[in-house]
Amino acid sequence: MDSHKLTDTQASILRYLYQFRFLTSIQLSKILNQTIRYTNYHLKVLSEKNFIAKHYYRTLGLANQPAVYYLASGSIKALQDQKDIDFRALKRIYREKNRSQQFIAHASFLAEYFLFIRADSNNSEQTLHFFTKTDLLAHPYFIHPLPDAYFARVDKKGMTKRYMVEVVEDSSPRFALRKRIEQYCDYIDDGKFTEATGHDFPALLFICPGYASLIYLKKHIARIYEETSLDQIDIYIATKEGAFSGSWEQIQAIEE
């Protein structure tokens, strides 16, 4: 099964798995705007040819989780000659089967957020441009480590709003959160994004697993806000549930 023999749907499935890394059949069917039955047929074909593989978890006492698909080694040949494919991303395909459940859940959440943003953009008649961490490998002017996502929305008047997305993990220690904020301060200071793109620095969105990390991050940013370059940009924070309900809070300096 050479790459030129892939159907359009099969090629799209490989491309989305390259982009998001781990996706369920339900997520793929939504992304492709196809029935789950049609998507499952193509997933079966790709699995049989070792283009993709899957994790399937059975948890005692809990409902079985849907299978999560990822790229297998057979996909490398099909992808390597396609446009905008980064060789660094292809090399990691050999290690995808050993990713942790936390890593997979992180990728799955980002896919759900993309589906939400896409639907919201369609409803508000905005054009969405969405880039995952994999997509951003090709753009050296982004902060490293890369953000989880970057997206831009263009309204009917041609006005564009840009965002960088950071999804905070439950396991993230507080010193790591402070370090990440410090990295953003340095990144804003060096002006690399604006110099490379000609655009103002995007708004920064922090999505937290719960209120404990949200409160800590909010207080930390507010405390250093006016002492750093953070006061040059818009920063918003929400829990995962809040990100889907639109319950964002803008972070500002603490009033003395």
trRosetta pair geometry for C-beta under 8 A, 3 or more apart (Angstrom, degrees):
i j d omega theta_ij theta_ji phi_ij phi_ji
1 5 5.6 -128 -156 81 61 124
1 6 7.2 79 169 -71 100 71
1 49 4.5 -20 28 -145 146 149
1 51 7.3 -76 97 -46 134 121
2 5 5.1 91 59 6 73 104
2 77 7.7 -81 -140 126 63 121
2 78 7.5 155 176 -95 41 84
3 6 5.8 -29 -165 -5 45 117
3 11 7.6 80 -170 -105 80 102
3 77 6.5 -146 -40 122 109 79
3 78 3.7 153 -96 -133 98 69
3 79 7.6 -173 -111 -37 132 32
3 81 7.0 169 65 47 165 112
3 82 7.8 -143 -172 -51 145 99
6 10 4.4 -135 -166 92 93 116
6 11 4.5 117 122 -59 131 86
6 14 7.3 -49 -148 2 156 135
6 78 6.4 82 -40 -151 140 130
7 10 4.6 93 51 9 78 103
7 11 7.0 -144 90 -4 39 87
7 42 7.0 -106 60 -120 125 120
8 11 5.8 -56 -147 39 30 111
8 12 6.3 31 153 -20 64 108
9 12 5.6 -56 -149 36 31 112
9 13 6.4 35 152 -24 65 103
9 32 6.7 59 -139 -156 89 145
9 34 7.1 41 -127 -51 124 166
9 38 7.5 -103 -143 150 161 102
9 39 7.7 -142 -179 -109 124 57
9 42 5.0 -114 119 -90 119 164
10 13 5.6 -47 -147 30 34 114
10 14 6.7 33 154 -15 63 102
10 42 5.2 -149 -79 -167 78 114
10 45 6.7 -69 -98 90 128 123
10 46 5.8 167 -145 -69 101 110
10 51 7.7 46 -178 98 107 165
11 14 5.9 -54 -153 36 33 110
11 15 6.3 33 150 -20 65 109
11 78 7.6 -145 -115 167 75 119
12 15 5.5 -56 -147 38 33 114
12 16 6.2 29 157 -16 68 105
12 32 6.1 113 120 -108 138 108
13 16 6.0 -57 -145 38 28 105
13 17 6.3 25 156 -14 64 108
13 28 6.1 33 -123 -157 90 133
13 32 7.5 -18 -74 -65 75 137
13 39 7.7 141 -92 -153 121 84
13 42 6.0 174 -27 125 150 123
13 43 6.9 -162 -154 -83 154 70
13 46 6.3 -126 98 -37 141 162
13 52 7.3 -62 137 -48 116 148
14 17 5.8 -59 -146 41 29 108
14 18 6.3 36 152 -23 64 105
14 46 7.3 -169 -63 -137 91 140
14 51 6.4 -68 -90 167 114 119
14 52 7.4 -138 -95 -60 73 106
14 71 6.8 77 -147 -106 75 105
14 75 5.4 176 -140 -147 115 119
14 78 6.1 -62 -166 108 170 130
14 79 6.1 -148 153 -72 123 105
15 18 5.5 -51 -150 33 31 115
15 19 6.4 28 151 -18 64 108
15 79 7.8 157 -87 -117 60 103
15 82 7.5 -127 -95 150 101 163
16 19 5.4 -54 -145 38 35 113
16 20 5.9 -4 168 14 72 109
16 23 6.4 0 130 -14 108 162
16 28 6.5 142 94 -121 147 86
16 31 5.7 114 -135 123 153 155
16 32 7.7 -103 -23 -57 156 91
17 20 6.6 -65 -122 57 27 81
17 21 6.7 63 -179 -123 58 11
17 22 7.7 52 -145 -80 80 20
17 23 6.0 -117 -95 20 73 113
17 52 6.4 -148 -81 -112 176 116
17 69 6.3 -76 -105 118 128 98
17 70 6.1 153 -167 -143 115 36
17 71 5.0 146 127 -51 121 87
17 75 7.6 -84 87 -140 128 169
18 21 7.7 11 -171 -75 14 51
18 71 6.3 54 -76 -52 64 144
18 75 7.7 -161 -67 147 98 136
18 79 6.0 149 -83 -134 143 146
18 85 7.1 -52 -176 -123 153 94
18 89 6.5 79 -169 141 90 132
18 134 6.4 179 149 152 68 155
19 132 5.1 124 173 23 78 134
19 134 5.5 -163 -139 68 37 131
19 135 6.2 22 -136 -48 91 98
20 23 5.4 68 92 -57 131 108
20 27 8.0 -129 117 138 162 137
20 107 6.0 120 165 -180 76 99
20 110 6.6 -176 -143 94 93 107
20 111 4.8 60 -159 -81 145 105
20 114 7.5 -106 -95 11 124 153
20 132 5.9 -165 -89 -79 53 162
20 134 7.8 -107 -49 15 19 131
21 70 6.3 3 168 -128 59 100
21 71 7.7 -76 -139 7 50 98
21 96 6.9 -162 -167 -128 92 117
21 107 4.8 -94 73 -138 109 147
21 132 7.9 -165 -11 153 94 151
21 134 6.8 161 -49 -43 97 133
22 55 7.9 -11 -142 23 119 119
22 68 5.0 13 -176 171 103 117
22 69 7.2 156 -151 73 53 42
22 70 5.2 -25 -96 -78 71 102
22 96 7.8 171 -69 -168 91 110
22 99 7.4 -128 -56 80 135 151
22 103 7.9 115 -6 123 146 80
22 104 4.7 -122 155 -142 173 78
22 107 4.1 96 42 94 102 140
22 108 6.0 -57 105 -56 106 79
22 111 7.8 -123 87 -21 63 135
23 27 4.6 -128 -165 86 92 126
23 28 5.1 105 134 -56 129 90
23 31 7.5 -41 -154 -2 148 142
23 68 7.0 148 73 -157 17 72
23 69 5.7 -30 70 58 72 92
23 70 8.0 138 22 -77 64 55
23 107 7.8 -97 -57 137 58 108
23 108 7.3 147 -108 -108 40 70
23 111 5.6 147 -107 -113 90 164
24 27 4.7 99 53 7 77 100
24 28 7.0 -142 95 -3 42 87
24 66 4.4 54 -145 110 132 129
24 67 6.7 130 -134 79 78 50
24 68 5.7 -53 -77 -100 70 61
24 69 7.1 127 -116 7 22 86
24 108 7.0 48 -18 -129 98 113
25 28 5.6 -54 -146 40 34 113
25 29 6.2 37 155 -23 67 104
25 36 6.2 82 136 -154 106 89
25 39 5.5 145 -170 117 88 119
25 40 5.5 37 -160 -82 145 80
25 43 5.8 -72 -105 -27 107 163
25 66 6.7 -128 31 176 86 123
25 67 6.8 41 -14 67 103 96
25 69 7.0 85 -61 -17 68 124
26 29 5.9 -53 -147 34 29 109
26 30 6.6 26 153 -15 62 106
26 36 6.4 -11 -101 -109 60 118
26 66 6.1 -45 -1 -158 114 173
27 30 5.8 -58 -152 38 32 109
27 31 6.2 31 153 -19 68 107
27 108 7.3 -144 -49 -146 156 77
27 111 5.0 34 -165 141 144 136
27 112 7.2 -86 -110 -71 117 65
27 115 7.0 -124 -144 -46 82 139
28 31 5.6 -53 -142 37 32 111
28 32 6.0 17 161 -6 67 113
28 39 5.3 148 105 -164 106 135
28 43 7.3 121 76 -69 160 120
28 69 7.2 -2 -37 43 140 135
29 32 6.0 -64 -141 49 27 102
29 34 5.3 -107 -148 76 72 75
29 35 6.5 -44 -156 135 124 16
29 36 4.6 -55 -68 -89 168 58
29 38 7.5 120 -123 63 102 84
29 39 4.0 -115 -82 -14 88 153
30 33 7.3 24 -174 -74 31 44
30 115 5.5 22 127 -128 133 135
31 111 7.6 -63 -61 -166 126 104
31 114 7.8 21 -103 108 106 121
31 115 6.8 -95 -75 -88 74 99
32 39 6.3 150 50 -94 140 111
34 38 4.8 -101 165 81 116 126
34 39 5.3 138 93 -54 116 92
35 38 4.6 91 60 7 88 102
35 39 6.9 -156 93 -4 46 87
36 39 5.6 -56 -145 41 34 113
36 40 6.0 37 156 -23 67 107
37 40 5.8 -54 -146 35 28 111
37 41 6.7 36 153 -26 61 101
38 41 5.8 -48 -156 25 32 115
38 42 7.1 21 153 -9 62 104
39 42 6.1 -63 -157 40 34 103
39 43 6.2 35 149 -21 69 108
40 43 5.4 -52 -142 37 35 115
40 44 6.3 42 156 -25 65 102
41 44 5.8 -55 -156 30 28 113
41 45 6.8 26 149 -16 62 104
42 45 5.5 -48 -148 35 39 113
42 46 6.3 36 155 -15 68 106
43 46 5.8 -57 -145 41 31 109
43 47 6.1 35 154 -23 65 108
43 52 6.8 -73 -152 77 72 146
43 69 6.3 -106 -143 -88 118 153
44 47 5.7 -54 -145 35 28 113
44 48 6.4 29 156 -21 63 106
45 48 5.9 -57 -151 33 28 111
45 49 6.6 10 156 -4 63 112
46 49 6.0 -68 -149 46 31 102
46 51 4.2 -81 -166 67 86 119
46 52 4.6 38 130 15 115 110
47 50 7.7 35 -178 -73 33 28
47 51 7.5 -81 -63 51 22 76
47 52 5.5 -57 -80 76 63 88
47 53 6.9 106 -131 -103 83 36
47 54 6.9 -26 -109 -11 125 107
47 69 8.0 -99 -76 -126 103 112
49 74 6.0 -174 133 144 75 157
50 53 7.6 8 -144 -61 58 90
50 72 5.1 -111 -180 110 66 138
50 73 6.7 -21 157 61 110 78
50 74 3.6 117 107 -22 87 139
51 71 7.4 -57 161 -145 61 69
51 72 6.1 117 128 52 14 98
51 74 4.6 -87 -80 96 45 110
51 75 4.6 89 -163 -74 71 83
51 78 6.5 9 -129 10 114 148
52 69 5.2 12 171 -173 129 108
52 70 6.7 156 -158 81 83 30
52 71 6.0 -63 -108 -112 69 35
52 72 5.4 152 -135 1 10 97
52 75 6.6 59 -64 -54 62 127
53 69 7.3 158 84 -149 32 63
53 70 6.1 -25 65 65 79 80
53 71 7.9 21 21 120 80 15
53 72 4.3 99 -22 -69 98 114
53 96 7.8 147 54 96 113 114
53 97 6.2 -9 89 -91 148 106
54 67 4.4 18 174 174 135 115
54 68 6.2 151 -157 74 78 40
54 69 4.8 -38 -95 -95 91 61
54 70 7.2 146 -98 17 39 71
55 67 6.8 162 78 -158 44 66
55 68 4.8 -9 55 57 97 98
55 70 7.4 35 -10 1 95 114
55 97 7.8 156 -67 -144 96 62
55 104 6.7 -61 47 -117 153 161
56 64 7.8 7 179 -178 89 113
56 65 7.7 177 -160 79 50 82
56 67 4.4 -28 -89 -103 92 89
56 68 7.7 -179 -75 20 46 66
57 64 7.2 168 93 -159 61 70
57 65 4.8 15 64 44 105 119
57 101 7.6 58 -77 -112 150 121
58 64 5.5 -26 -114 -114 65 100
59 62 4.1 -13 101 56 117 114
59 63 7.8 17 60 67 105 30
59 64 7.0 162 26 -106 76 45
59 65 6.8 60 -5 -16 115 99
65 68 7.8 -11 132 -31 112 99
68 104 5.7 77 135 -172 166 127
68 108 6.8 -76 -120 -76 126 120
70 96 4.5 -166 149 155 138 135
70 97 7.3 -176 78 -75 134 55
70 99 7.7 159 -96 22 168 131
71 75 4.4 -92 -159 47 101 153
71 76 8.0 108 160 -57 122 64
71 79 7.8 -10 -143 -23 144 149
71 93 4.8 -66 105 -133 114 111
71 96 6.2 114 60 2 73 166
72 75 6.0 115 62 -6 54 100
72 93 7.1 99 178 170 10 109
72 96 7.8 -121 -88 62 42 127
72 97 7.8 45 -109 -56 78 110
73 76 6.0 -27 -171 -6 53 115
73 93 6.2 142 -93 121 49 115
73 94 6.2 46 -89 -93 101 73
74 77 7.2 -48 -176 26 48 102
74 78 7.5 35 140 -6 68 112
75 78 5.4 -67 -159 45 51 112
75 79 5.6 34 152 -15 85 116
75 93 6.6 -146 64 -150 107 152
76 79 6.1 -70 -144 43 26 101
76 80 5.8 34 165 -42 68 108
76 90 5.2 99 -133 -170 92 110
76 93 6.0 -164 -70 52 99 154
77 80 6.2 -42 -133 13 25 114
78 82 7.8 19 140 -29 59 117
79 82 5.4 -60 -160 18 50 120
79 85 5.3 157 160 -130 91 151
79 90 6.2 -179 93 -102 122 112
80 85 6.3 -152 -129 108 26 146
80 87 7.4 46 -135 -104 91 78
80 90 6.0 52 -90 -111 86 163
81 85 7.8 33 50 36 13 140
82 85 4.9 85 72 -28 87 126
84 135 7.7 5 164 -137 119 76
84 138 6.3 -62 -153 -48 77 164
85 89 7.1 -124 -173 63 69 119
85 90 6.7 51 164 -49 109 114
86 89 4.5 82 75 4 95 106
86 90 7.3 -170 95 -9 51 84
86 134 7.2 -167 36 -177 122 74
86 137 4.3 -37 -45 100 177 133
86 138 5.6 -141 -71 -62 115 84
87 90 5.4 -53 -151 34 42 113
87 91 6.5 46 153 -26 70 100
88 91 5.9 -50 -153 27 33 113
88 92 7.1 28 153 -18 62 103
88 137 5.9 -155 63 -168 122 143
89 92 6.1 -56 -156 31 35 108
89 93 7.7 59 145 -42 59 87
89 134 5.1 76 -117 -148 141 100
89 137 6.0 -161 -44 11 109 163
90 93 5.8 -28 -169 -8 45 117
91 94 6.9 -41 174 13 49 107
92 95 5.4 -60 -167 42 65 108
92 96 6.8 91 137 -55 79 82
93 96 5.6 -25 -154 -13 42 119
95 98 5.6 -64 -172 43 68 108
95 99 7.3 94 135 -54 80 79
96 99 5.8 -25 -163 -17 47 115
99 103 4.3 -110 178 85 105 138
99 104 5.7 126 112 -53 117 86
100 103 4.6 103 57 3 78 101
100 104 7.0 -144 98 -2 44 86
101 104 5.5 -54 -146 40 36 112
101 105 6.1 38 154 -22 68 106
102 105 5.7 -53 -144 37 30 111
102 106 6.4 37 153 -25 63 104
102 169 6.8 54 178 -147 119 127
102 171 6.9 -8 -147 4 156 134
103 106 5.7 -53 -153 30 30 115
103 107 6.7 26 151 -15 63 104
104 107 5.8 -55 -152 37 34 110
104 108 6.2 34 151 -21 66 108
105 108 5.5 -53 -144 37 33 114
105 109 6.4 38 155 -23 65 102
106 109 5.9 -52 -152 31 28 111
106 110 6.7 28 151 -18 61 105
106 148 7.8 -121 170 -126 103 127
106 167 6.3 148 -155 104 91 136
106 169 6.8 -36 -90 -91 121 102
107 110 5.8 -55 -153 34 33 112
107 111 6.7 35 150 -19 65 103
108 111 5.7 -53 -153 33 35 112
108 112 6.6 35 150 -18 65 103
109 112 5.6 -55 -152 36 36 112
109 113 6.3 34 151 -19 68 104
109 167 6.4 141 101 -154 129 152
109 240 6.8 -68 -153 -136 130 126
110 113 5.5 -52 -148 36 34 112
110 114 6.4 40 150 -22 64 101
110 132 6.7 92 147 -124 138 105
110 148 5.8 -143 -103 168 128 115
110 149 6.2 160 -155 -44 113 123
110 165 7.9 134 -128 114 97 138
110 167 6.4 -111 -75 -24 92 153
111 114 5.5 -49 -150 32 34 115
111 115 6.6 35 152 -18 64 102
112 115 5.7 -52 -151 35 34 111
112 116 6.4 35 150 -19 65 105
113 116 5.5 -52 -149 36 35 114
113 117 6.2 33 154 -17 68 106
113 149 7.5 -162 97 11 127 158
113 165 7.4 150 131 -167 151 157
113 167 7.9 -152 -14 -81 156 126
113 207 7.4 -77 -98 -77 149 170
113 243 6.5 -26 -119 136 112 133
113 244 7.7 -117 -109 -76 70 85
114 117 5.8 -56 -144 39 30 108
114 118 6.1 31 156 -21 65 108
114 130 5.6 115 -136 167 101 157
114 132 7.9 -37 -71 -71 138 99
114 149 7.4 -163 -75 -123 95 155
115 118 5.8 -53 -144 36 28 112
115 119 6.4 27 157 -16 63 106
116 119 6.0 -58 -149 37 28 107
116 120 6.2 24 155 -16 65 111
116 243 7.8 105 93 129 156 90
116 244 5.6 -102 -131 -122 158 84
117 120 5.7 -56 -143 41 30 111
117 121 6.1 34 156 -22 65 107
117 128 6.3 134 135 -135 97 144
117 130 6.6 129 94 -91 134 132
117 151 6.4 48 155 120 156 172
117 153 8.0 -128 179 -71 103 121
118 121 5.8 -54 -146 35 28 112
118 122 6.4 29 154 -19 62 105
118 128 5.6 -136 -110 55 62 163
118 130 7.1 -66 -69 -20 93 147
119 122 5.7 -54 -150 35 31 112
119 123 6.4 31 153 -19 65 107
120 123 5.7 -54 -147 36 32 112
120 124 6.3 9 160 0 66 111
121 124 6.2 -69 -143 51 27 95
121 126 4.3 -94 -155 75 80 97
121 127 7.1 23 171 172 122 2
121 128 4.0 95 102 -50 178 114
121 153 5.6 -142 -115 -127 113 115
122 125 7.5 25 -177 -78 31 34
122 126 7.9 -85 -50 49 20 65
122 128 7.9 -54 -44 -7 68 120
124 155 7.6 -57 138 -117 103 90
125 155 7.4 64 99 -154 81 64
125 156 5.5 15 121 -57 118 109
126 153 4.4 21 157 -178 136 104
126 154 6.2 154 -167 69 79 40
126 155 5.2 -40 -106 -94 93 55
126 156 7.7 -93 -88 -34 55 65
127 153 7.0 153 73 -157 47 53
127 154 4.3 -14 55 56 102 102
128 151 6.4 -13 -167 -173 89 118
128 152 7.6 152 -155 82 44 49
128 153 5.6 -15 -100 -103 66 80
129 151 6.3 164 87 -156 56 66
129 152 4.6 -1 55 54 107 93
129 153 7.7 -163 24 -73 70 36
129 154 7.6 48 -8 -12 104 103
130 149 6.7 -16 -169 -171 86 119
130 150 8.0 158 -156 87 43 47
130 151 4.4 -7 -108 -107 66 112
131 135 3.9 -130 -159 93 86 138
131 136 5.5 106 144 -58 120 83
131 149 6.5 150 83 -161 54 67
131 150 4.7 -12 63 63 109 88
131 151 6.6 179 21 -79 68 58
132 135 5.1 106 49 5 63 100
132 136 7.2 -127 102 -5 37 92
132 148 7.5 -44 -153 164 67 56
132 149 5.6 -37 -112 -103 47 83
133 136 5.7 -59 -149 36 33 112
133 137 7.5 58 150 -43 60 83
133 146 4.7 131 -143 101 88 129
133 147 7.1 -153 -92 89 85 43
133 148 5.9 -53 -49 -143 108 33
133 149 7.1 -72 -40 -70 67 48
134 137 6.0 -29 -168 -8 38 114
135 138 6.9 -56 173 22 47 105
136 139 5.3 -66 -158 43 61 106
136 142 5.0 -26 -178 27 118 167
136 146 4.9 146 94 -153 133 136
136 147 7.3 98 -25 51 175 77
136 150 6.1 101 -83 10 125 121
137 146 7.3 -71 -72 -55 57 156
139 142 5.2 69 102 -15 103 107
139 196 7.9 125 -174 140 95 148
141 192 4.9 -171 -158 151 85 101
141 193 5.9 136 146 -98 108 46
141 195 7.5 -152 -142 72 133 87
141 196 3.7 -77 -94 -2 169 166
141 197 7.1 -176 100 -31 150 90
142 146 5.7 40 120 -125 127 86
142 147 7.0 -106 -179 12 119 91
142 150 7.1 -113 -117 -41 133 147
142 193 7.3 56 -102 -95 48 96
143 146 6.8 136 84 -118 67 36
143 147 6.4 67 59 -35 110 87
143 164 7.8 56 22 -154 122 156
143 183 6.4 107 -171 145 123 106
143 184 6.7 -14 -115 -99 161 61
143 187 4.4 -20 -96 -111 109 156
145 183 7.9 13 32 162 72 167
147 150 6.0 99 72 -57 127 85
147 164 4.4 -142 -82 -174 174 101
147 165 5.9 122 159 61 116 49
147 166 5.7 -86 -143 -72 91 73
148 165 5.0 -73 70 104 98 93
148 166 6.0 134 5 -119 104 30
148 167 4.7 39 -37 7 169 98
149 164 7.5 162 89 -159 51 46
149 165 4.1 4 58 46 92 125
150 162 7.4 2 -176 -174 91 93
150 163 7.0 173 -152 90 51 54
150 164 5.3 -19 -102 -105 82 67
150 165 7.1 -156 -73 12 34 83
150 202 6.9 170 -146 -3 94 171
151 162 7.5 -177 97 -148 39 55
151 163 5.6 -8 60 59 77 98
151 165 7.2 26 7 -21 98 118
152 160 5.5 2 -178 -171 112 108
152 161 6.9 166 -153 83 63 41
152 162 4.6 -19 -101 -100 90 77
152 163 7.4 171 -83 18 43 69
152 202 7.9 -108 -85 -109 83 121
153 160 7.0 158 80 -149 40 59
153 161 5.4 -11 57 57 90 91
154 158 6.5 -15 -174 -145 104 35
154 159 7.1 159 -152 78 58 36
154 160 4.9 -22 -96 -94 78 81
155 158 7.2 -50 73 18 67 17
155 159 5.0 -3 39 56 109 89
155 160 7.9 -158 9 -75 72 35
155 161 8.0 47 -24 -2 100 99
160 199 7.9 -69 99 -130 128 130
161 203 7.1 -2 178 5 97 120
162 199 6.3 65 -2 152 157 145
162 200 7.8 163 42 76 122 77
162 202 3.8 -98 117 -107 96 100
162 203 7.0 152 89 17 55 73
163 202 5.2 177 -94 173 14 120
163 203 5.0 -28 -106 68 76 90
163 204 7.5 152 -158 -95 68 17
163 205 5.4 23 -175 -12 117 118
164 202 5.0 125 -18 85 84 131
164 203 7.6 -168 26 89 68 43
164 204 5.4 -18 64 -113 99 66
164 205 6.9 -178 86 26 46 76
165 205 4.9 -20 -109 71 66 110
165 207 6.7 10 -169 -6 95 114
166 180 7.1 126 -153 162 148 140
166 204 7.1 10 1 -177 112 93
166 205 6.9 173 27 89 68 56
166 206 5.1 -20 71 -109 105 66
166 207 7.0 178 89 24 51 72
167 207 4.8 -21 -112 68 66 111
168 172 5.5 -93 -170 22 83 151
168 177 7.0 25 -131 -104 121 109
168 206 6.2 33 -29 -175 115 93
168 207 6.5 -169 15 86 79 51
168 208 4.7 -6 53 -110 130 61
168 209 6.3 -113 96 -12 87 81
168 213 5.3 -179 129 148 143 144
168 217 7.0 -113 -78 -53 160 152
169 172 4.6 124 61 -34 82 95
169 209 6.8 31 -171 -36 24 128
170 209 4.6 -49 -71 53 77 173
170 210 7.4 45 -107 6 89 106
170 213 7.5 -133 -118 -32 41 140
172 176 5.2 -125 -169 82 83 126
172 177 5.7 92 142 -57 119 92
172 213 6.9 74 63 -129 111 136
173 176 4.9 96 61 4 76 104
173 177 7.4 -141 100 -5 42 86
174 177 5.5 -51 -150 34 40 113
174 178 6.4 40 153 -17 69 102
174 216 6.2 -95 -116 168 107 145
175 178 5.6 -51 -148 38 36 112
175 179 6.2 41 150 -23 65 105
176 179 5.5 -50 -146 36 33 115
176 180 6.5 37 153 -23 64 102
177 180 5.8 -51 -150 31 32 111
177 181 6.7 31 152 -16 63 103
177 213 7.4 -175 -85 -158 150 96
177 216 7.0 80 89 116 163 115
177 217 5.7 -109 -178 -95 136 94
177 220 7.0 117 122 49 113 162
178 181 5.8 -54 -153 36 34 111
178 182 6.4 38 149 -21 65 105
178 220 6.3 -117 -95 -170 83 147
179 182 5.5 -53 -150 35 34 115
179 183 6.5 38 150 -22 65 101
180 183 5.5 -48 -151 31 35 114
180 184 6.7 35 150 -17 64 101
181 184 5.7 -53 -152 35 36 111
181 185 6.6 41 148 -23 65 101
181 217 7.9 170 -60 -150 126 85
181 220 6.6 -164 -13 125 166 118
181 221 6.2 -148 -129 -90 139 84
181 224 7.4 111 143 64 135 139
181 230 7.6 -9 -171 -76 98 134
182 185 5.5 -49 -151 30 35 116
182 186 6.6 32 152 -15 65 103
183 186 5.8 -55 -151 38 33 109
183 187 6.2 34 150 -22 66 110
184 187 5.3 -54 -142 38 34 115
184 188 6.2 36 158 -20 67 102
184 204 6.8 51 -153 -115 147 156
184 230 7.3 60 112 -91 112 91
185 188 6.0 -54 -149 35 28 108
185 189 6.4 29 152 -21 62 109
185 228 4.6 -60 -127 -175 125 129
185 229 5.3 134 -154 40 69 97
185 230 6.3 -50 -95 -44 86 87
186 189 5.6 -57 -149 36 31 115
186 190 6.5 24 158 -19 66 106
187 190 6.3 -56 -147 33 28 104
187 192 6.8 -71 -162 33 71 112
187 193 7.4 52 161 -22 97 109
188 191 7.6 31 169 -68 38 47
188 201 6.0 24 -124 -117 90 163
188 229 4.1 178 100 121 124 131
188 230 7.1 155 20 -77 163 41
188 232 6.0 152 175 61 131 126
188 233 6.4 -117 -116 -19 136 127
189 229 4.9 -156 -65 -34 77 155
191 194 5.3 -57 -167 49 79 108
191 195 5.3 83 132 -29 92 106
192 195 5.7 -60 -142 39 28 112
192 196 6.1 18 164 -14 66 113
193 196 6.2 -67 -150 40 24 103
193 197 6.0 -19 170 16 64 118
193 199 7.3 -60 146 72 93 88
193 201 5.7 93 78 -109 137 75
193 202 7.5 -99 168 0 153 86
194 197 6.6 -74 -128 54 23 86
194 198 7.0 57 -174 -115 59 9
194 199 6.4 -125 -118 74 63 44
194 200 6.5 8 -103 -118 110 25
194 201 6.2 -58 -51 -55 102 73
199 202 7.7 30 123 -58 123 74
201 232 6.8 64 37 119 139 105
201 233 4.9 -71 100 -95 123 118
202 233 7.6 33 86 -153 36 124
203 233 6.7 162 -114 172 41 95
203 234 4.2 -32 -118 80 95 106
203 235 7.2 179 -169 -82 73 27
203 236 6.4 24 166 1 117 106
204 233 6.1 64 -7 130 105 132
204 234 7.2 174 24 93 68 54
204 235 4.7 -15 66 -113 104 76
204 236 7.2 169 86 27 54 64
205 236 5.3 -15 -110 70 69 98
205 237 7.7 158 -161 -87 50 35
205 238 7.6 -20 -167 20 93 100
205 243 7.7 93 172 -121 122 110
205 248 7.5 -61 -130 -127 98 129
206 214 7.9 151 115 -119 113 70
206 217 6.0 -148 149 141 158 150
206 235 7.2 22 -6 -177 106 94
206 236 7.2 -172 27 94 71 48
206 237 4.5 -12 66 -111 105 83
206 238 7.6 154 87 26 62 54
207 237 8.0 -179 -77 -154 27 55
207 238 6.1 -17 -115 72 65 83
207 239 7.4 51 -167 169 65 17
207 240 5.9 72 172 -90 104 59
207 243 4.9 5 -120 -61 113 146
208 211 7.6 105 111 -88 132 19
208 213 4.4 -174 -157 92 117 106
208 214 4.1 -169 56 -66 159 81
208 217 6.5 -164 -81 21 130 139
208 237 6.6 28 -14 -175 114 98
208 238 7.1 -171 25 97 84 33
208 239 5.4 -58 75 -107 86 53
208 240 7.2 -115 84 -31 40 69
209 213 6.0 63 40 26 83 138
209 239 7.2 -14 125 -152 15 82
209 240 6.2 12 -124 -21 38 116
210 213 6.2 93 60 20 66 93
210 214 6.9 -123 111 -5 35 103
210 239 6.0 29 -122 -131 24 117
210 240 8.0 -23 -60 11 48 96
211 214 5.1 -60 -140 43 38 117
211 215 5.8 38 163 -24 74 104
211 239 6.4 -37 -64 -74 61 126
212 215 6.3 -56 -148 33 23 105
212 216 6.6 17 156 -13 60 109
213 216 5.8 -56 -145 40 33 110
213 217 5.9 29 160 -16 68 111
214 217 6.1 -61 -144 41 24 106
214 218 6.0 25 159 -20 63 113
214 237 5.8 142 -149 153 88 119
214 238 7.4 -26 -120 176 129 10
214 239 5.8 -63 -52 -69 143 77
215 218 5.8 -56 -143 38 26 113
215 219 6.3 23 160 -16 63 109
216 219 6.1 -62 -151 38 26 106
216 220 6.2 23 156 -18 65 110
217 220 5.8 -56 -144 37 30 110
217 221 6.2 24 161 -14 66 108
217 237 6.3 170 100 -128 118 146
218 221 6.2 -59 -146 39 25 104
218 222 6.1 22 158 -17 63 114
218 237 5.6 -144 -80 61 95 161
218 249 7.2 4 -116 97 133 128
218 251 5.7 -153 -139 -108 73 111
219 222 5.8 -58 -142 41 28 111
219 223 6.1 32 158 -27 64 108
219 254 7.8 38 -148 -70 63 124
220 223 5.8 -56 -150 29 27 112
220 224 6.8 -5 163 7 62 108
221 224 6.6 -76 -149 50 28 88
221 225 6.0 59 152 -72 67 89
221 230 6.4 -160 -164 -177 91 161
221 235 6.2 -129 171 121 150 158
221 237 7.9 169 30 -45 148 136
221 251 4.9 18 101 162 131 151
222 225 5.4 -19 -143 -25 30 123
222 251 5.8 -125 -66 -172 83 95
222 252 6.5 35 -121 86 93 37
222 253 5.9 129 -165 -143 69 24
222 254 4.6 92 146 -46 108 83
223 254 5.9 16 -89 -5 51 130
224 227 5.2 -79 -163 53 63 109
224 228 5.2 30 149 -5 99 121
224 230 6.9 84 106 19 87 139
225 228 7.0 -94 -157 44 14 91
225 230 5.2 -98 -137 91 57 121
225 231 5.5 96 160 -70 79 88
225 251 7.0 -164 -92 138 129 97
225 252 6.5 100 -175 177 170 34
225 253 4.1 -145 76 -84 131 74
225 254 7.5 149 19 -1 119 67
226 231 5.4 57 -107 -62 48 142
226 253 4.6 27 -32 -102 105 142
228 231 7.1 140 77 -4 57 85
229 232 5.2 -28 -179 11 73 121
229 233 7.8 44 140 -2 79 100
230 233 6.5 -76 -162 45 46 93
230 235 6.5 -11 -172 -29 103 140
231 253 7.0 7 -97 -49 112 112
234 250 6.5 -54 -165 -138 91 111
235 250 6.9 113 78 -159 54 64
235 251 4.5 -39 96 47 109 111
236 248 4.4 9 179 180 125 120
236 249 6.7 148 -156 72 71 35
236 250 5.4 -42 -96 -95 77 58
236 251 7.0 -172 -97 -2 23 83
237 248 7.0 133 61 -157 28 72
237 249 5.6 -33 63 64 80 89
237 251 5.8 58 -6 -45 114 111
238 242 3.5 -142 -172 102 103 116
238 243 4.6 147 97 -63 130 67
238 247 5.6 132 -135 89 115 72
238 248 4.8 -69 -52 -100 120 60
238 249 6.8 142 -77 12 69 76
239 242 4.4 96 46 7 74 106
239 243 7.1 -127 92 -13 40 83
239 247 7.6 -3 37 84 85 118
240 243 5.7 -46 -152 22 32 115
240 244 7.3 19 154 -8 60 103
241 244 6.2 -67 -163 39 35 103
241 245 6.3 11 152 -3 71 116
241 247 7.6 5 110 39 76 128
242 245 5.7 -68 -137 49 35 99
242 246 7.6 -91 177 68 63 20
242 247 3.5 -90 -147 72 94 104
242 248 6.7 140 148 -68 109 44
243 247 7.8 -66 -39 51 24 73
243 248 7.4 61 -105 -75 53 88
